Amino acid sequence: MSELKPCPFCGGMPKVNDWTLKGITDKRCFCDNEKCPVYLSKTIAIDDWNTRPIEDALNKRIAELEAAKTIQEALEAK
């Protein structure tokens, strides 16, 4: 099982349970923070829970900008 990311709505750590449907058992996660907007409303497959396309794209762009800044600073130092 991959490491779970915190809840995108409240930042709390999700809980994991085994869920069985039509004889198939899978690990699913959910947020059990009573103040969270998605509190117990939905169980989600772990891979889906950890999928954050906007966050991943932003982190990639930040890394690109930081690399460009490092190169620019090195060029200016010469």
N, C-alpha and C positions, 0 to 999 in steps of 0.2 A: 504494500500500500504506500502510495506516495504521501509526502508530508502535506497536511492540509493547510491551506491559507486561511486567514481569519475571515469572518463574515464580511462581505463587502458593504453591508448596511450599518452594522454596529461595531465591527472590529472584534467581536467576541470569537472565541474558538468554537467550532462546531462540534457536535456530538456525532458519534458513529454507531449505527445499529446494523444488524443483519436483517434484510427484508426478503421475504419469500413470496413469489407470485407465480402461480401455475407451476410449482415445483422447481423454480429457479431461484437460488439464493444469491443475493448480492449485498455488498456493503454499501450503505447509503448514509448521507450525512444531513444534518439539519441544524438550525440555530435554535437554542432553547433559552435565549435571553428574552425575558418577558417584555422588555422595553423595545425590542427590535421589531421593525415593521414586517418581517417575515417569520416571526416567532411561531414555530411548529406548523407553519402553513404549508410547507413543502419539503419533501425529502428529495435529495438530489444525488445522483451518482457522483462518486468522488472526483472522477476526471472532469465532469461538468462543473462541479463546485470550484475546482481549481482553475477553470478556464476564465481568464480575464483579458479579452482581446484588447480593450482600450488601455488597460494598465500595462499590458505587455508592449503595445505599440509605443506608449509614452516612455517606458523604460528604455526601449531600444533607441528612441530619438534622443533621450537624455544622454545615453552613452555615446551616440554619434557626435553630439554637440560638445561633450566633454573632451572627446578625442580631438576634435577640430580646434578647440580652445588650447589644448596642450601643444598641438603643432604650431598654432599661431604664436603662442608665447615663446616657443623654442626659436622660431624664425625671428621674432622681435629681439631676442636676447643676443643674437649674433651681430 
